[in-house]
């Protein structure tokens, strides 16, 4: 009888366990950084909250700043982003495309607002965090450029507004800082979404 090769199975189990450990560590880091401030939290405290060894955190993320970088990367992979871009790509008109753009960015910020707060409030704390913030902005601007391109395809942009300017306007209204500012003013997520959709329609779309 041929012995079954269990190595791929064992490797898969180890990979799943490692990914689960990463998730637990990142969840703990996100909560602690948001509740107590990045500067006040040590890697040891993150490890304690995640119920892992300190060396496990260092092995997975390198440094405390590496935790913030990993949090940013997790947020950048948010499924709501891909869903929104797909909806925009199939939108029948500019108004529908704008609504999906606003909804997608709002859902992403809402789910990852703690990570974004830690990221942007600590840009000067470490060069790695500054670079992560720049990468996050670049990714968002690239996605907004896709949306402005779709608006141009739909012939929905106001006369005199090109794709580059439309992308800038989208960034002005839909950047994480804009959403966070409205939230700090006490606005609900729904109110912010409705207002931003209205402002963008006025600023971008031909009447």
MOGI-V728143 format. One record per backbone hydrogen bond with DSSP energy under -0.5 kcal/mol. NH is the residue of the N-H (numbers start at 0). CO is the residue of the C=O. E is the energy in kcal/mol with one decimal. If there is no record, write none. Layout:
# MOGI-V728143
nh=NH co=CO e=E
nh=NH co=CO e=E
This chain:
# MOGI-V728143
nh=5 co=3 e=-0.8
nh=9 co=5 e=-2.6
nh=10 co=6 e=-2.8
nh=11 co=7 e=-2.3
nh=12 co=8 e=-2.4
nh=13 co=9 e=-2.4
nh=14 co=10 e=-2.5
nh=15 co=11 e=-2.4
nh=16 co=12 e=-2.4
nh=17 co=13 e=-2.6
nh=18 co=14 e=-2.4
nh=19 co=15 e=-2.3
nh=20 co=16 e=-2.3
nh=21 co=17 e=-2.3
nh=22 co=18 e=-2.2
nh=23 co=19 e=-2.4
nh=24 co=20 e=-2.4
nh=25 co=21 e=-2.8
nh=26 co=22 e=-2.6
nh=27 co=23 e=-2.1
nh=28 co=24 e=-2.7
nh=29 co=25 e=-2.9
nh=30 co=26 e=-2.1
nh=31 co=27 e=-2.6
nh=32 co=28 e=-2.9
nh=33 co=29 e=-2.1
nh=34 co=30 e=-2.3
nh=35 co=31 e=-2.6
nh=36 co=31 e=-0.5
nh=36 co=32 e=-1.7
nh=39 co=36 e=-0.6
nh=40 co=36 e=-0.6
nh=40 co=37 e=-1.1
nh=45 co=41 e=-1.9
nh=46 co=42 e=-2.6
nh=47 co=43 e=-2.3
nh=48 co=44 e=-2.4
nh=49 co=45 e=-2.1
nh=50 co=46 e=-0.8
nh=50 co=47 e=-0.7
nh=51 co=46 e=-2.4
nh=55 co=52 e=-0.7
nh=56 co=52 e=-1.2
nh=57 co=53 e=-2.1
nh=58 co=54 e=-2.6
nh=59 co=55 e=-1.7
nh=60 co=56 e=-2.6
nh=61 co=57 e=-2.2
nh=62 co=60 e=-1.9
nh=66 co=62 e=-0.9
nh=66 co=63 e=-0.9
nh=67 co=63 e=-1.0
nh=68 co=64 e=-2.1
nh=69 co=65 e=-2.3
nh=70 co=66 e=-2.1
nh=71 co=67 e=-2.4
nh=72 co=68 e=-2.3
nh=73 co=69 e=-2.1
nh=74 co=70 e=-2.2
nh=75 co=71 e=-2.5
nh=76 co=72 e=-0.9
nh=76 co=73 e=-0.5
nh=77 co=74 e=-1.7
nh=80 co=77 e=-1.6
nh=81 co=77 e=-0.7
nh=82 co=78 e=-2.1
nh=83 co=79 e=-2.3
nh=84 co=80 e=-2.4
nh=85 co=81 e=-2.1
nh=86 co=82 e=-2.3
nh=87 co=83 e=-2.6
nh=88 co=84 e=-2.3
nh=89 co=85 e=-1.2
nh=90 co=87 e=-1.2
nh=96 co=92 e=-2.0
nh=97 co=93 e=-2.6
nh=98 co=94 e=-2.2
nh=99 co=95 e=-2.1
nh=100 co=96 e=-2.1
nh=101 co=97 e=-2.6
nh=102 co=98 e=-2.5
nh=103 co=99 e=-2.6
nh=104 co=100 e=-2.2
nh=105 co=101 e=-2.5
nh=106 co=102 e=-2.5
nh=107 co=103 e=-2.0
nh=108 co=104 e=-2.7
nh=109 co=105 e=-2.6
nh=110 co=106 e=-2.0
nh=111 co=107 e=-1.6
nh=112 co=108 e=-0.5
nh=112 co=109 e=-0.6
nh=115 co=111 e=-2.5
nh=116 co=112 e=-2.3
nh=117 co=113 e=-2.3
nh=118 co=114 e=-2.8
nh=119 co=115 e=-2.7
nh=120 co=116 e=-2.0
nh=121 co=117 e=-0.7
nh=121 co=118 e=-0.6
nh=122 co=119 e=-0.6
nh=124 co=121 e=-1.5
nh=125 co=121 e=-0.6
nh=129 co=125 e=-2.2
nh=130 co=126 e=-2.4
nh=131 co=127 e=-2.1
nh=132 co=128 e=-2.6
nh=133 co=129 e=-2.0
nh=134 co=130 e=-2.5
nh=135 co=131 e=-2.5
nh=136 co=132 e=-2.3
nh=137 co=133 e=-2.6
nh=138 co=134 e=-2.6
nh=139 co=135 e=-2.2
nh=140 co=136 e=-2.8
nh=141 co=137 e=-2.1
nh=142 co=138 e=-1.9
nh=143 co=139 e=-2.4
nh=144 co=140 e=-1.9
nh=145 co=141 e=-1.4
nh=146 co=142 e=-1.7
nh=147 co=143 e=-2.5
nh=148 co=144 e=-2.1
nh=149 co=145 e=-1.9
nh=150 co=146 e=-2.3
nh=151 co=147 e=-2.0
nh=152 co=148 e=-2.2
nh=153 co=149 e=-2.0
nh=154 co=151 e=-1.5
nh=155 co=150 e=-2.7
nh=156 co=150 e=-0.5
nh=157 co=203 e=-3.0
nh=160 co=157 e=-1.9
nh=161 co=159 e=-0.6
nh=165 co=161 e=-2.4
nh=166 co=162 e=-2.5
nh=167 co=163 e=-1.8
nh=168 co=164 e=-2.4
nh=169 co=165 e=-2.6
nh=170 co=166 e=-2.3
nh=171 co=167 e=-2.4
nh=172 co=168 e=-1.9
nh=173 co=169 e=-2.8
nh=174 co=170 e=-1.6
nh=177 co=174 e=-0.8
nh=178 co=174 e=-1.7
nh=179 co=175 e=-2.7
nh=180 co=176 e=-2.2
nh=181 co=177 e=-2.0
nh=182 co=178 e=-2.1
nh=183 co=179 e=-2.3
nh=184 co=180 e=-1.2
nh=185 co=182 e=-1.8
nh=186 co=181 e=-2.0
nh=191 co=187 e=-2.4
nh=192 co=188 e=-2.5
nh=193 co=189 e=-2.5
nh=194 co=190 e=-2.6
nh=195 co=191 e=-2.7
nh=196 co=192 e=-2.2
nh=197 co=193 e=-1.9
nh=198 co=194 e=-2.7
nh=199 co=195 e=-2.5
nh=200 co=196 e=-2.2
nh=201 co=197 e=-2.0
nh=202 co=198 e=-2.5
nh=203 co=199 e=-2.7
nh=204 co=199 e=-0.5
nh=204 co=200 e=-1.5
nh=205 co=155 e=-2.6
